Each structure stands twice: as C-alpha cells, then as structure tokens.
Amino acid sequence: MIKIIPAGLLEEDQEADQFYRGTIASYDRCAARYAALNDSIDEVKDLLTFFDEHIPCGASLLDVGCGHGRDVEYLSSLGHLVYGVDRSEKLLGMARDRVPKSHFLEGDVRALPFRDRSFDGLWMNAVLHHLVPPHMPRSLAECHRVLKPSGLLFVSVHLDDSSGWQAKGPDFVRYYARISGTMLTELLQNANLTPVRTTSRSAESRWLHCFARPSS
Ligand SMILES: C[S@@+](CC[C@H](N)C(=O)[O-])C[C@H]1O[C@@H](n2cnc3c(N)ncnc32)[C@H](O)[C@@H]1O
C-alpha cells in the first residue's frame, strides 16, 4: 500500500487561483461531456504501451490529473497498482465508479499527498498546461519528489502560442498556459528530470509527449 500524507500548503496566488477555480468548475460542470469525448484510449495507446514496457511488473503508479479514470482503468488492467489524483470532484466520482478497486484522491499536482519516492511511475496526461507558468516548476518538483530514483514520468502538454481562456462551448471554458517544447525540456531539467523520449502529435491541436527519468 502507498502511504497517503496530508498535502503541503499551497501559496496564495489570487490571479492564478481565479484561473484554477474557473478551470476546475468547468471540468465539474462538463464532466460527463468530457468523459464521453475522451473515452477512447486510442490516442494515447502507444504512449501507454511504451510506459508499461519501461516500468516494472506490478508497478506502483500515480495518474496525476486522472480525470474520469480512463488511463487508471487501462494501467490497472495490466496488473499495476494505480492511484489517481485530481482536483475535479465530479471527474473523480466518475473515476471511482469506473475503477472501484483503484484509489482516488482529491489533490493538486503542486502538493501531492504522498511520501517521497512512493511510485515507480507517474502518468500526467494533459494537465501541466492548466497551471500558470510560475507554478510549473513546483509541480514538476513534486513529481520528482514522489517518484522513485529509478522511476518514469510521462507528461504531455498542449502546445499553445498564447496563454488564456479557451472555450469548447459556452460552458466549457478552461485556462491554458503558453508552453513550448524548449520550455518543457528546461522545466524538466530544472526539476532534475532527464527527458528520455519526446514525440509530438498534430491533429486538431498540437501536442508534445515526453518521458523523463530522475537525473539525481
Ligand atoms: C484534459 S484533462 C486530462 C484528464 C486525464 N488525464 C485524461 O487524459 O483524460 C485535465 C485534468 O487535469 C485536472 N487538473 C487540472 N489542474 C489540476 C491540478 N492543479 N492538480 C490536479 N489535477 C488538475 C483536471 O481536473 C482534469 O481532470
């Protein structure tokens, strides 16, 4: 079992909190729609396969920003012990119903409620770009902290040219930070994480997928 600890305190940041509250409220409001639109693992299947091939059998894993639990369900089906953490109560409720044997906690990537070196792998798909850039170093430092020295982190981001609100319908409005490939590499390196494989995808939008391991 993984030991759950009280999360660290988050600093006050009124401007950022406004973005976070709006984004999470939107995920809560549109949870069913988000889950329906993102129910297939097809787009991430090759990435999940690479991840599975590079972690131990029966690994301890954390899905950071696990949403409705699609990837927790898949990784659990491969025999791993998977925890999920997210800020959206509604998406977490769906995840709990979907994968009752897994463990889901409400929490923030900036203050993960786990002991140091708890996990063999961290899976963080489409989450980091919802943070304001000044909060990204702390988030990746948290990933490094809870990852074992031999662990593997997966992080994917939506590549945007500008930061701000993006709407997918009138009631589904989320904050996205501007983030580039160079910036992601620098953020990882500054958090003592060495990228080991980076790929990109351009479909309706541009994405960067990066696997990284602790450098020290
Ligand atoms: C685009 S969704 C991705 C969900 C899931 N990883 C997937 O691939 O379907 C972004 C998720 O990040 C969560 N999230 C946003 N900010 C967060 C934060 N600071 N800490 C933890 N989760 C966060 C949202 O609630 C949402 O579930």
The ligand as an ORCA input file, in Angstrom:
! r2SCAN-3c Opt
* xyz 0 1
  C      -7.548     17.492    -20.041
  S      -7.959     16.737    -18.510
  C      -6.982     15.244    -18.593
  C      -7.588     14.147    -17.775
  C      -6.894     12.794    -17.965
  N      -5.501     12.872    -17.621
  C      -7.082     12.324    -19.383
  O      -6.081     12.139    -20.095
  O      -8.245     12.135    -19.781
  C      -7.064     17.689    -17.309
  C      -7.297     17.169    -15.886
  O      -6.400     17.846    -15.011
  C      -7.094     18.127    -13.805
  N      -6.360     19.218    -13.162
  C      -6.250     20.495    -13.571
  N      -5.455     21.184    -12.751
  C      -5.025     20.312    -11.801
  C      -4.160     20.412    -10.682
  N      -3.586     21.583    -10.351
  N      -3.928     19.316     -9.926
  C      -4.511     18.135    -10.245
  N      -5.343     17.975    -11.295
  C      -5.594     19.052    -12.065
  C      -8.495     18.455    -14.266
  O      -9.439     18.377    -13.242
  C      -8.701     17.408    -15.352
  O      -9.192     16.202    -14.842
*
